[in-house]
């Protein structure tokens, strides 16, 4: 099960985050999904998660890449350390395009049920990346 869950998380990172494929998102995220790390005031459900990828990351960054650096799986949870990179060619959370490379370091835990994401907890360096863009 641990290997299968790690493979599902790797697929999510490539097909959903990097490629922004809605059909992969539909297949991999449960209707009852809860994002425990959603920003304050933002929806914690699955559409809030999709919005982050489609209307935030992909709206602001081109050539988006996700590199899985480490993964540990136990039971129904997978912990992943990854790096998201892209070129800042569009507005990103209110910051006009700078053309600079953006690097976001991420550590997250996903709980899976029946091959789908059901819960997520995570921390990332998006705030630091945004601060660097503002000072550009």
Beta strands, then each sheet from edge to edge (+ up, - down):
strand 1: 29-35
strand 2: 61-74
strand 3: 77-88
strand 4: 101-113
strand 5: 116-124
sheet 1: 1+ 5+ 4- 3+ 2-
end
